[in-house]
Amino acid sequence: NIQQLPNIPPNNCTVLPQTVCTEKGTYTYTVHLPPTPGGYTITHQRCCRNNTITNINNGSSQWGSTFTIDIPSNDVACNNSPKYKDDPPVVLCLDVPVKLDLSVTETDGDSVFYELCSVLNGGANSAGLIAPNPASPPPYVQIPFIGGFSSSNPIASNPGFTINPVTGQLSGKPNMVGQFVFAI
């Protein structure tokens, strides 16, 4: 299920051009995996990011995306994926404090830990492989940040962006206009 997210900035702080398009993809699949030594790694990869991103060097569209999860070998019970309660906004307002609930609903009672983490590269912009099938195996390459940005400091802000490891609340105050890549 692919749907376009609304281009409505919080507090009506700006007007976005109609060319801004952010999509959300929901992939649903049920599979029964037998226990196996080492468990399973499930990965989705996609090529290319646009050239307007502020915190990574993306002049040649060389960086793609890898989304991955490891299922341990001892996880033999039926288990569901956590689901985000709400979609994040497409845009944040300059110099306006941010407090976003990025928590998930976890129906199996598993513990969830939130952190700002490395952004992983994936896909390739060669031979038309925008979504390699099958995905490349681990280990995955971390996308290097530029200009003092990092996985723990991905957005220009004061105070810096942080995420509560227990509640999933993201907070900070953006102080620079740009497009920023980050991962939770």
N, C-alpha and C positions, 0 to 999 in steps of 0.2 A: 504494500500500500504506500504510494508516494503522494504526498500532499505538500502544497506550498504553504510556508508559514507566513502569517500576516506581517506586513511591513509597517507596523504601528509602533513608533518609538514611545517609551514611557514618558509621561509628563508632557507629551507633545513638544519635546525640546527641539525637534528638527523636522524637516520634510525630506523623505528619502526619494531619490529618483526612481521612476518606475522600472528601471533596468535592474534594480536590486532584487535578487531572487534567491531565497533560501528554501531548500526542500528538506522534508523529513521523510525518511524511508523506514517503514516498519516491516520487518521480515518475520513471518511466523512459520514455524516448522516443528513438528513433533517427531522425535526419533528416539528409539530405544537402543541405548548403547550398552553392550555387555561390559562388565568389568574387564579391564586390561592393564597389565603392568605399565606404569608410566602415565596412565590416563589418556586424555584426549586434549588436543588443541584445536579450537574452532576459530577460523580467521576469515575475514572479508577484506579484500583489498580493492583499491580504486586509484586510478592514475590521476594525477595532475591537480594542482591548485591554481587559482588565478594569480596573475602577476601583480596584484595590488596589495598583497599582504605585507604588513609593516614589520613584523618581528622575525621573519625568516627570509633568507636570500632566495627568491623564487623567480629571478629574471628569466630562466629558461624553462619554467614549469617542470623542474626536475623532481619535485617532491610530490608524492601521492599520499595515500592514507592507508593505514593498517589498523583494523579493529579486531582484537583477539581476546579470547578467554581460554583459560586452562581448566579442565575438569579433572580433578584428582582421581587416581585409580580406585580409591576407597569410597567414592561417592556413588553407591549402588542404588540408593533409594530414588524414587521419583522426585524430581526437583524442577521447579519453575524458575524462569529468569526474572530478576527484579525489573520493575517498570517505573520509569520516571513519572512523578505525579503530574507535572506540567512541562510544557515546552519552554525553553528559555527564550527571551526576546531576541530578535534579530539585531537590534541596536541598543547601545547604552548611551546615556546622555553625558556629555562632557561636564565635568565638575559637579556632578550630582551623585551623592552616595548610593551605592548599589547594595541591596540585600535581596538575594535571589534564593528561593528554596529549590535546590537541585536534588532533593532527596528522592528516594525510590520507595515503592511499596514492595515488600518482600514477603510473599504469602507463605513461604515455608518456614519462617522464623529464623532463617540464617542471619548471621551478623553481617553488617555492611560497614565498610570503612571507606571514607572519602579522602582523596588527596589530589592536589595538582600534580600531574605526572608527565613523563616524557611523551612527546608526540612521535608516533612511529611512521616511517616511510613505507610506501607500498605502491604496487602498480608500476607501470612503465609507460613512457610516451614513445614507444617504438613498435613498429609492426601492428599498430592499431590495438594493442593490448591495454585498453583502458581499465579493464577489470579482469585480471588474469584468472583463468580457470583451468586447473585448480590454483588456489592461492599459493604463494611461496611459503616454504616452511620457515620456522624460527631458526636462528635468532634474527630479530628484526632490527633494522638500522634506525637509530634515533635521529630525528631531523634537528640539525644544529640551529640554534637561535643566533641572532645578530644583535649588535648595538646594546649590549648589556641586558638583553632579555634572556630568560631561562624558563625551564619548566616550572620553577617555583616563583618566577617573576615574569609572567608572560604578557602582561598588559601594563602600559604606562599608567601609573596611578599613585595617588598619595591620599590616604594610606594605601599600601600595596594590597593587591588582591590576595585573599586567603579563603580557605574553605574549612568549615568546622568538620573534623574527622568523624564526628558522631551524628550530627544533624544534617549535614550536606548543605548548610547555608553558605553561599558564596557572598563575600562582601569586599568592598574596596571603593575607590573613587577615581574614575578615569580622568586623567589630566592631559591627554593627547588624542587628537583625532587620528584614526587609522583603522585598519582591519588586522585583527590579532588571532593567531592560531593558539589554542591551548587545549589541554586534555585533562579529564578528571577520571 
